[in-house]
Amino acid sequence: MQSLPSTEPSPKPSDLSVHKIPQETDEALNGVPKDWKFWCIIFSLALSVLLTAVEFTAIGAALPTIIRDLKGVQFIWVGSAYALGSTALVPLCGGLTQIIGRRPIMLSAIFLFALGSTICGAASSMNMLIAGRSVQGLGAGAITSSVQIMLSDLVTLRERGTFSGLMALSWAVGGGVGPVIGGSLAQSGNWRWLFYLNLPICAFNATLVLLFMRLKTPYATLKEKLSRMDFIGNILITGSTTSTVIGLTWGGVQFAWSSASVLVPLIIGLIGLGSFVIYEIYLCKPPVVPILFRLNWTGTSGYLQNFVMAVVLASLSYWYAVFFEACKDKSPTGAGVDLFGLSYSISLIAIVAGVAVKKTGKYLIPTYIGWVLMVVGAGLLTTLRADTSIAKSVGFQLVIGGGVGIIYVVSLFPILASIPVTHSAPAMALYVFSRNFGYIWGVTVGGAILQNELKGKLPASFLAQFPQGVEIAFATIPIIPTLEQPFKDQVRNTFGEALKVVWQVVLGIACAGFLSSLGMRQLELHTNIDEDWGRRDMPPTDRRPIILKA
């Protein structure tokens, strides 16, 4: 066996059967044959990503109208419930794909997403909307996790960047049109169709999955499958994530940050997450995330960077639209159009980064370039004011969007290069968990900062129009264009100053992400494929499997 040269010790799996291509040939770099059935599978995965991206980004532009129609105040929970649902059960999803198989989990995920969309579309109250968003989130988390896992089954790590770039393009297209779709439907009074339109797309996507996603599932008895389920670990991760989100969502909005109502769930959640890690490493047999056994700093850094990137991306997706609507008198549709610079800079740069990694086999330099762009872009955002020109506010998006796009793609390489291919599925489940957990922090912390700043700085006469006293950010935006001068400019400037604090926090978070990338090592991007998974319809390979012994 030819070992993988690297600057870190190679992973030492026990009794793993992998498909290894010992020489770097064109066949090795290109992985399995890319026939029309393969591209149908990739299309279905990309469509799934696009669907979740539209839902994640469209709600922000439509939310002021939805809040007004449903006479609600819990605007932060509309985003937090979706993010929570898409995060809490992701580790369980990773385990279920190993036990039940990829296709049944993907079909179940699409069904949950469609069910949640139906509940949201029929919502008669904010509580019903939040419940529907939670169900949607469950489906979205399972979809995202399954997409990453199946990509690991179908393509080698060396070529993974290209396909991750395609998924990033799908996300960016969905993220780009999402605010426009949400804003347009909200303006026309048809915001419920934001959710109902998901149903035919879900049906079409489920059909593609049924027809083409015929993937292997290793045989095991029911007893063996149940023995692999880590019920305690899943309870720990689900409960801890939920508790953390409750604390973040309530902090500074419904209760003071120093109150027991905020501190207790936050402390319980963070302790629970730490307990989950300790339990998985030292006590659980088998663990939900066996990858925790094998993490070195390079792999750990990949998870940290992925988390930080997600915090930044969620902050931009949710709160940049607020700048255009509150400070520039943009309609929801106009705000969505003005965010095109962010969406498409992410996608285009992501594809370029993925191709560069495939060609060179190197991820360190792209990683550092990505973080520099993100830090510089976040610094530029801190200069935004209510009177900043549209040209600048759009141009700044290109800088930070480029950084986000690079890290969106390259953060998985230090993780997967650190482990054997047979651990790709749980590694990707944990990867999606870290990303979705970052989305929660971006939505909730950004919302809490904005809310606190507005409550402290908006004119008292303006605040008097909102006797509920909490969660006023979205409720105030539709009123701003109707205000008389100079009162109107005073409110707009207050929003600009409040968002400045959000961008300052984003800058600090981006700097932390850059620091977390330091100390990584360049590992070889292997060309291994796990033969236990992948397509059932592919002919047997003439490449001999290699058994790696500890």
Phi, psi and omega per residue, in radians:
M1 nan 2.381 3.089
Q2 -1.615 2.056 -3.086
S3 -1.279 2.807 3.139
L4 -1.495 1.980 3.134
P5 -1.213 2.350 3.112
S6 -2.798 2.979 3.099
T7 -1.586 0.006 3.027
E8 -2.157 2.768 3.078
P9 -1.008 2.385 3.113
S10 -1.202 2.608 3.088
P11 -1.058 2.589 -3.092
K12 -2.084 1.370 -3.141
P13 -1.264 2.727 3.113
S14 -1.796 2.126 3.047
D15 0.846 1.041 -3.120
L16 -1.925 2.334 3.056
S17 -1.727 2.008 -3.132
V18 -2.245 2.746 3.101
H19 -1.693 1.908 -3.038
K20 -2.056 2.347 3.082
I21 -1.844 1.889 -2.938
P22 -1.252 -0.362 -3.113
Q23 -2.068 2.630 -3.084
E24 -1.481 1.403 3.101
T25 -1.735 3.004 3.057
D26 -1.040 -0.655 3.136
E27 -1.113 -0.669 -3.138
A28 -1.140 -0.758 -3.094
L29 -1.223 -0.522 -3.066
N30 -1.622 -0.108 3.046
G31 1.152 -2.519 -3.099
V32 -1.241 2.757 3.122
P33 -1.011 2.496 -3.091
K34 -1.836 1.308 3.115
D35 -1.484 -3.091 -3.043
W36 -1.157 -0.538 3.100
K37 -1.179 -0.677 3.077
F38 -1.017 -0.790 -3.097
W39 -1.243 -0.468 3.021
C40 -1.148 -0.680 3.079
I41 -1.127 -0.798 3.140
I42 -1.068 -0.700 3.114
F43 -1.083 -0.728 3.136
S44 -1.148 -0.646 3.080
L45 -1.155 -0.760 3.136
A46 -1.124 -0.679 3.109
L47 -1.119 -0.650 3.103
S48 -1.107 -0.753 3.120
V49 -1.112 -0.774 3.139
L50 -1.036 -0.744 -3.111
L51 -1.056 -0.817 -3.131
T52 -1.201 -0.588 3.141
A53 -1.180 -0.746 3.097
V54 -1.009 -0.788 -3.091
E55 -1.175 -0.647 -3.114
F56 -1.170 -0.672 -3.022
T57 -1.679 -0.480 -3.038
A58 -1.211 -0.527 -3.023
I59 -1.136 -0.545 -3.099
G60 -1.079 -0.778 -3.129
A61 -1.215 -0.554 -3.089
A62 -1.558 -0.222 -2.969
L63 -1.092 -0.714 3.100
P64 -0.966 -0.727 3.128
T65 -1.194 -0.723 3.136
I66 -1.106 -0.761 3.129
I67 -1.022 -0.750 -3.122
R68 -1.167 -0.774 -3.094
D69 -1.173 -0.671 -3.101
L70 -1.587 -0.022 3.107
K71 0.936 0.835 -3.109
G72 -1.929 2.971 3.104
V73 -2.265 -0.214 -3.032
Q74 -1.478 1.044 -3.013
F75 -1.230 -0.582 -3.110
I76 -1.141 -0.604 -3.102
W77 -1.198 -0.358 3.095
V78 -1.118 -0.703 3.073
G79 -1.407 -0.704 -3.072
S80 -1.167 -0.668 -3.129
A81 -1.101 -0.709 3.101
Y82 -1.129 -0.813 -3.134
A83 -1.136 -0.672 3.120
L84 -1.124 -0.833 3.136
G85 -1.057 -0.637 -3.089
S86 -1.396 -0.062 -3.088
T87 -1.966 -0.803 -2.883
A88 -1.055 -0.652 -3.036
L89 -1.790 0.163 -3.119
V90 -1.087 -0.778 3.088
P91 -1.025 -0.690 3.082
L92 -1.082 -0.713 3.122
C93 -1.049 -0.731 3.112
G94 -1.050 -0.711 3.097
G95 -1.186 -0.679 -3.120
L96 -1.169 -0.608 3.101
T97 -1.130 -0.517 3.101
Q98 -1.302 -0.518 -3.036
I99 -1.644 -0.856 -3.063
I100 -1.559 -0.604 -3.081
G101 2.116 2.839 -3.048
R102 -1.266 -0.843 -3.001
R103 -1.132 -0.782 3.127
P104 -1.054 -0.639 3.136
I105 -1.212 -0.713 3.118
M106 -1.112 -0.749 3.112
L107 -1.109 -0.721 3.100
S108 -1.107 -0.676 3.138
A109 -1.126 -0.757 3.118
I110 -1.101 -0.695 3.109
F111 -1.089 -0.788 3.128
L112 -1.077 -0.725 3.133
F113 -1.089 -0.747 3.120
A114 -1.149 -0.703 3.115
L115 -1.101 -0.793 3.101
G116 -1.074 -0.676 3.109
S117 -1.103 -0.695 3.116
T118 -1.100 -0.764 3.130
I119 -1.101 -0.764 3.139
C120 -1.103 -0.764 -3.121
G121 -1.112 -0.547 -3.122
A122 -1.644 0.109 -3.022
A123 -1.044 2.292 3.068
S124 -1.896 -0.009 3.130
S125 -2.697 2.888 3.112
M126 -1.126 -0.641 3.137
N127 -1.089 -0.695 3.120
M128 -1.185 -0.678 3.106
L129 -1.105 -0.775 -3.133
I130 -1.121 -0.687 3.092
A131 -1.087 -0.766 3.108
G132 -1.107 -0.678 3.104
R133 -1.126 -0.598 3.097
S134 -1.120 -0.771 3.128
V135 -1.151 -0.734 3.060
Q136 -0.976 -0.775 -3.129
G137 -1.079 -0.686 3.090
L138 -1.008 -0.800 3.115
G139 -1.144 -0.731 -3.116
A140 -1.121 -0.711 3.124
G141 -1.111 -0.746 3.117
A142 -1.166 -0.643 3.097
I143 -1.098 -0.877 -3.089
T144 -1.077 -0.760 3.124
S145 -1.105 -0.778 -3.129
S146 -1.105 -0.673 3.128
V147 -1.048 -0.841 -3.125
Q148 -1.122 -0.689 -3.141
I149 -1.153 -0.768 -3.102
M150 -1.219 -0.559 3.030
L151 -1.075 -0.684 3.097
S152 -1.134 -0.538 3.099
D153 -1.263 -0.530 -2.930
L154 -1.738 -0.490 -3.066
V155 -2.292 2.686 3.125
T156 -1.319 2.858 -3.138
L157 -1.111 -0.640 -3.111
R158 -1.058 -0.635 -3.137
E159 -1.675 0.030 -3.047
R160 -1.103 -0.578 -3.104
G161 -1.023 -0.703 3.136
T162 -1.065 -0.789 -3.095
F163 -1.327 -0.538 3.004
S164 -1.141 -0.619 3.059
G165 -1.116 -0.676 3.078
L166 -1.119 -0.695 3.088
M167 -1.157 -0.663 3.084
A168 -1.122 -0.642 3.068
L169 -1.097 -0.751 3.103
S170 -1.071 -0.764 3.124
W171 -1.083 -0.748 -3.096
A172 -1.206 -0.678 3.079
V173 -1.077 -0.811 3.096
G174 -1.115 -0.733 3.114
G175 -1.169 -0.509 3.124
G176 -1.317 -0.784 -3.107
V177 -1.441 -0.340 -3.103
G178 -0.962 -0.951 3.130
P179 -1.074 -0.595 3.121
V180 -1.184 -0.787 3.107
I181 -1.099 -0.833 -3.140
G182 -1.084 -0.760 3.139
G183 -1.156 -0.736 -3.133
S184 -1.115 -0.788 3.136
L185 -1.164 -0.631 3.109
A186 -1.157 -0.757 -3.139
Q187 -1.085 -0.621 -3.115
S188 -1.481 -0.004 -3.137
G189 1.387 0.279 -3.090
N190 -2.042 0.694 -3.064
W191 -1.076 -0.408 3.137
R192 -1.111 -0.464 3.123
W193 -1.244 -0.250 2.995
L194 -1.002 -0.565 3.138
F195 -1.665 -0.695 -3.107
Y196 -1.138 -0.543 -3.139
L197 -1.151 -0.316 3.093
N198 -1.166 -0.478 -2.981
L199 -1.119 -0.870 3.100
P200 -1.134 -0.569 3.108
I201 -1.164 -0.733 3.091
C202 -1.063 -0.735 3.141
A203 -1.103 -0.760 3.121
F204 -1.116 -0.760 -3.118
N205 -1.149 -0.704 3.094
A206 -1.074 -0.634 3.097
T207 -1.110 -0.756 3.089
L208 -1.054 -0.738 -3.139
V209 -1.096 -0.770 -3.136
L210 -1.109 -0.684 -3.042
L211 -1.383 -0.684 -2.925
F212 -2.053 -0.404 -3.047
M213 -1.487 1.155 -3.132
R214 -1.722 1.627 -3.030
L215 -1.971 2.698 -3.121
K216 -1.198 2.634 2.971
T217 -2.429 1.949 -3.138
P218 -0.995 2.447 -3.090
Y219 -1.295 2.468 2.994
A220 -2.741 2.647 3.097
T221 -1.276 2.853 3.118
L222 -1.030 -0.701 3.132
K223 -1.087 -0.740 3.126
E224 -1.133 -0.699 3.136
K225 -1.118 -0.794 -3.139
L226 -1.131 -0.562 -3.134
S227 -1.188 -0.346 3.133
R228 -1.503 -0.139 -3.106
M229 -1.407 2.162 3.113
D230 -1.709 1.506 -3.065
F231 -1.179 -0.706 -3.127
I232 -1.125 -0.765 3.127
G233 -1.075 -0.720 3.135
N234 -1.188 -0.651 3.080
I235 -1.123 -0.739 3.136
L236 -1.070 -0.840 -3.057
I237 -1.227 -0.663 3.139
T238 -1.195 -0.837 -3.137
G239 -1.128 -0.707 -3.128
S240 -1.149 -0.757 3.132
T241 -1.105 -0.770 3.139
T242 -1.086 -0.772 -3.139
S243 -1.101 -0.731 3.128
T244 -1.095 -0.763 -3.126
V245 -1.128 -0.680 3.107
I246 -1.040 -0.812 3.122
G247 -1.089 -0.759 3.140
L248 -1.140 -0.687 -3.079
T249 -1.252 -0.646 -3.133
W250 -1.396 -0.434 -3.011
G251 -1.038 2.095 3.084
G252 1.300 -0.038 -3.122
V253 -1.931 -1.085 3.092
Q254 -1.665 -0.471 3.110
F255 -2.432 2.706 3.089
A256 -1.155 2.628 -3.139
W257 -1.048 -0.496 -3.111
S258 -1.501 -0.035 -3.081
S259 -1.373 2.719 3.121
A260 -1.101 -0.538 -3.124
S261 -1.100 -0.433 3.110
V262 -1.716 -0.823 -3.048
L263 -1.147 -0.709 -3.079
V264 -1.101 -0.916 3.115
P265 -1.123 -0.592 3.104
L266 -1.128 -0.828 -3.121
I267 -1.132 -0.777 3.111
I268 -1.054 -0.756 -3.120
G269 -1.113 -0.805 -3.108
L270 -1.198 -0.688 3.057
I271 -1.113 -0.699 3.117
G272 -1.083 -0.708 3.115
L273 -1.132 -0.715 3.078
G274 -1.112 -0.706 3.120
S275 -1.120 -0.639 3.106
F276 -1.054 -0.793 -3.132
V277 -1.087 -0.813 -3.134
I278 -1.089 -0.760 -3.136
Y279 -1.074 -0.752 -3.109
E280 -1.139 -0.653 -3.064
I281 -1.355 -0.738 -2.936
Y282 -1.891 -0.396 -2.960
L283 -2.055 -0.591 -2.958
C284 -1.452 2.343 3.070
K285 -2.397 1.885 -0.138
P286 -1.502 2.706 -3.111
P287 -1.395 2.785 3.013
V288 -1.098 -0.717 -3.082
V289 -2.176 1.401 -3.123
P290 -1.077 -0.272 3.115
I291 -1.048 -0.442 -3.136
L292 -1.052 -0.421 3.123
F293 -1.176 -0.470 -2.901
R294 -1.993 0.120 -3.059
L295 -1.262 2.262 2.902
N296 -1.834 -3.073 -3.092
W297 -1.109 -0.630 3.140
T298 -1.054 -0.824 3.119
G299 -1.163 -0.745 3.122
T300 -1.070 -0.704 3.124
S301 -1.054 -0.649 3.110
G302 -1.065 -0.735 3.100
Y303 -1.138 -0.751 -3.141
L304 -1.104 -0.764 3.131
Q305 -1.114 -0.701 3.115
N306 -1.079 -0.745 3.109
F307 -1.085 -0.853 -3.096
V308 -1.130 -0.757 3.086
M309 -0.974 -0.706 -3.126
A310 -1.168 -0.661 3.082
V311 -1.043 -0.798 -3.135
V312 -1.134 -0.801 -3.102
L313 -1.094 -0.770 3.137
A314 -1.140 -0.677 3.108
S315 -1.069 -0.757 3.133
L316 -1.182 -0.771 -3.070
S317 -1.102 -0.648 -3.074
Y318 -1.547 -0.715 -2.904
W319 -1.799 -0.226 3.060
Y320 -1.212 -0.637 3.097
A321 -1.079 -0.599 3.112
V322 -1.073 -0.655 3.113
F323 -1.037 -0.833 -3.092
F324 -1.203 -0.666 -3.113
E325 -1.303 -0.721 -3.051
A326 -1.474 -0.654 -3.031
C327 -1.720 -0.381 -3.074
K328 -2.044 0.145 3.140
D329 0.970 0.554 3.130
K330 -1.393 2.521 2.985
S331 -1.239 2.885 3.056
P332 -0.957 -0.688 3.107
T333 -1.165 -0.771 3.128
G334 -1.081 -0.683 3.096
A335 -1.098 -0.690 3.104
G336 -1.103 -0.737 3.112
V337 -1.104 -0.714 -3.126
D338 -1.197 -0.206 3.081
L339 -1.625 0.058 3.127
F340 -1.030 -0.620 -3.120
G341 -1.016 -0.706 3.119
L342 -1.191 -0.871 -3.039
S343 -1.076 -0.818 -2.996
Y344 -1.503 -0.370 2.976
S345 -1.197 -0.657 3.084
I346 -1.045 -0.847 -3.034
S347 -1.218 -0.805 -3.070
L348 -1.152 -0.767 3.139
I349 -1.199 -0.581 3.110
A350 -1.078 -0.754 3.127
I351 -1.129 -0.768 3.113
V352 -1.041 -0.769 3.139
A353 -1.111 -0.723 3.131
G354 -1.103 -0.754 3.120
V355 -1.142 -0.692 3.135
A356 -1.077 -0.729 3.130
V357 -1.156 -0.697 3.120
K358 -1.089 -0.740 -3.084
K359 -1.226 -0.702 -3.018
T360 -1.730 -0.425 -3.043
G361 1.278 0.236 -3.079
K362 -2.064 2.425 3.123
Y363 -2.143 -0.180 -3.072
L364 -1.152 -0.900 -3.094
I365 -1.085 -0.823 3.058
P366 -1.000 -0.634 3.124
T367 -1.075 -0.822 -3.118
Y368 -1.165 -0.676 3.084
I369 -1.067 -0.747 3.141
G370 -1.049 -0.773 -3.116
W371 -1.230 -0.617 3.080
V372 -1.086 -0.782 3.114
L373 -1.089 -0.691 -3.109
M374 -1.188 -0.730 3.130
V375 -1.148 -0.804 3.125
V376 -1.089 -0.763 3.133
G377 -1.090 -0.735 3.107
A378 -1.141 -0.636 3.073
G379 -1.096 -0.689 3.100
L380 -1.117 -0.646 3.140
L381 -1.092 -0.530 -3.134
T382 -1.184 -0.228 3.097
T383 -1.572 -0.083 -3.136
L384 -1.151 2.379 3.042
R385 -2.331 2.989 -3.120
A386 -1.032 -0.528 -3.101
D387 -1.709 0.150 3.076
T388 -1.128 2.453 -3.087
S389 -1.154 2.687 3.084
I390 -1.081 -0.650 -3.129
A391 -1.024 -0.773 3.127
K392 -1.188 -0.774 -3.081
S393 -1.134 -0.505 3.060
V394 -1.418 -0.719 -3.131
G395 -1.076 -0.672 3.118
F396 -1.067 -0.537 3.126
Q397 -1.080 -0.612 -3.090
L398 -1.124 -0.636 -3.106
V399 -1.232 -0.968 -3.096
I400 -1.220 -0.567 3.088
G401 -1.115 -0.667 3.083
G402 -1.078 -0.738 3.102
G403 -1.114 -0.768 3.118
V404 -1.080 -0.735 -3.120
G405 -1.070 -0.713 -3.140
I406 -1.144 -0.867 -3.094
I407 -1.189 -0.551 3.089
Y408 -0.951 -0.638 -3.087
V409 -1.614 -0.817 -2.912
V410 -1.453 -0.237 -3.066
S411 -1.165 -0.351 -3.136
L412 -1.402 -0.364 -3.058
F413 -1.134 -0.809 3.100
P414 -1.092 -0.442 3.114
I415 -1.280 -0.983 -3.047
L416 -1.234 -0.481 3.100
A417 -1.261 -0.283 -3.093
S418 -1.561 -0.120 -2.983
I419 -2.316 2.821 3.008
P420 -1.246 2.701 -3.064
V421 -1.116 -0.412 -3.123
T422 -1.221 -0.180 3.081
H423 -1.825 0.228 -3.078
S424 -1.099 -0.717 -3.070
A425 -1.083 -0.942 3.103
P426 -1.143 -0.550 3.098
A427 -1.117 -0.717 3.134
M428 -1.266 -0.561 3.045
A429 -1.097 -0.763 3.094
L430 -1.165 -0.593 3.102
Y431 -1.096 -0.823 3.116
V432 -1.145 -0.673 3.093
F433 -1.034 -0.815 -3.119
S434 -1.112 -0.641 3.118
R435 -1.203 -0.827 -3.119
N436 -1.179 -0.592 3.063
F437 -1.123 -0.620 3.053
G438 -1.143 -0.649 3.081
Y439 -1.041 -0.673 3.130
I440 -1.052 -0.825 -3.128
W441 -1.118 -0.696 -3.141
G442 -1.112 -0.735 -3.132
V443 -1.247 -0.873 -3.001
T444 -1.310 -0.777 -3.119
V445 -1.191 -0.760 3.088
G446 -1.055 -0.719 3.113
G447 -1.154 -0.694 3.132
A448 -1.145 -0.728 3.119
I449 -1.101 -0.837 -3.132
L450 -1.042 -0.790 -3.121
Q451 -1.074 -0.819 -3.110
N452 -1.108 -0.734 -3.139
E453 -1.128 -0.728 -3.131
L454 -1.165 -0.730 -3.138
K455 -1.090 -0.561 -3.104
G456 -1.523 -0.310 -2.982
K457 -2.110 -0.353 3.123
L458 -1.172 2.553 3.124
P459 -0.998 2.465 -3.093
A460 -1.056 -0.624 3.141
S461 -1.158 -0.528 3.100
F462 -1.332 -0.750 3.123
L463 -1.085 -0.475 -3.113
A464 -1.100 -0.332 3.114
Q465 -1.309 -0.142 -3.075
F466 -2.167 1.360 -3.050
P467 -1.110 -0.300 -3.141
Q468 -1.128 -0.480 3.012
G469 1.317 -0.073 3.134
V470 -2.360 2.724 3.051
E471 0.880 0.970 -3.051
I472 -1.694 -0.149 -2.994
A473 -0.970 -0.928 -3.104
F474 -1.301 -0.523 -3.122
A475 -1.174 -0.511 -3.079
T476 -1.413 -0.462 -2.971
I477 -1.033 -0.801 -3.127
P478 -1.094 -0.327 -3.082
I479 -1.486 -0.449 -2.998
I480 -0.970 -0.803 -3.118
P481 -1.067 -0.351 -3.090
T482 -1.557 -0.098 -3.064
L483 -1.335 2.662 3.084
E484 -1.503 2.639 3.037
Q485 -1.354 2.612 0.003
P486 -1.499 0.089 -3.102
F487 -1.056 -0.656 -3.125
K488 -1.068 -0.833 -3.139
D489 -1.134 -0.575 3.114
Q490 -1.096 -0.752 3.128
V491 -1.203 -0.747 3.124
R492 -1.059 -0.771 3.133
N493 -1.113 -0.615 3.103
T494 -1.120 -0.731 3.071
F495 -1.077 -0.734 3.123
G496 -1.053 -0.751 3.131
E497 -1.191 -0.650 3.118
A498 -1.139 -0.734 3.115
L499 -1.203 -0.480 3.070
K500 -1.007 -0.719 3.120
V501 -1.124 -0.690 3.078
V502 -1.032 -0.801 -3.107
W503 -1.191 -0.558 3.079
Q504 -1.125 -0.698 3.081
V505 -1.152 -0.713 3.094
V506 -1.053 -0.697 3.099
L507 -1.058 -0.806 3.111
G508 -1.073 -0.695 3.128
I509 -1.154 -0.722 3.116
A510 -1.107 -0.666 3.084
C511 -1.101 -0.685 3.089
A512 -1.105 -0.663 3.088
G513 -1.100 -0.723 3.099
F514 -1.081 -0.761 3.133
L515 -1.086 -0.636 -3.126
S516 -1.194 -0.311 3.136
S517 -1.471 -0.261 -3.110
L518 -1.267 2.503 3.139
G519 1.582 -0.121 3.045
M520 -1.130 2.704 3.056
R521 -2.043 2.680 3.121
Q522 -1.450 1.943 3.095
L523 -1.792 2.727 3.118
E524 -1.223 2.379 3.068
L525 -1.497 1.802 -2.996
H526 -1.236 2.870 3.108
T527 -2.064 0.777 3.129
N528 -1.625 2.572 3.037
I529 -2.286 2.291 3.129
D530 -1.341 2.012 -3.041
E531 -1.291 -0.223 3.118
D532 -1.247 -0.302 -3.090
W533 -2.163 -2.943 -3.101
G534 1.695 -2.936 -3.028
R535 -1.341 2.416 3.113
R536 -1.329 -0.452 -3.009
D537 -1.548 0.029 3.138
M538 -1.394 2.445 3.104
P539 -1.154 2.699 3.128
P540 -1.000 2.459 -3.138
T541 -1.465 2.629 3.077
D542 -1.601 0.066 3.060
R543 -1.432 2.290 -3.068
R544 -1.412 2.305 3.105
P545 -1.188 2.635 3.128
I546 -1.984 2.300 3.114
I547 -1.666 2.072 3.120
L548 -1.650 2.206 3.133
K549 -1.889 2.527 3.097
A550 -1.138 nan nan
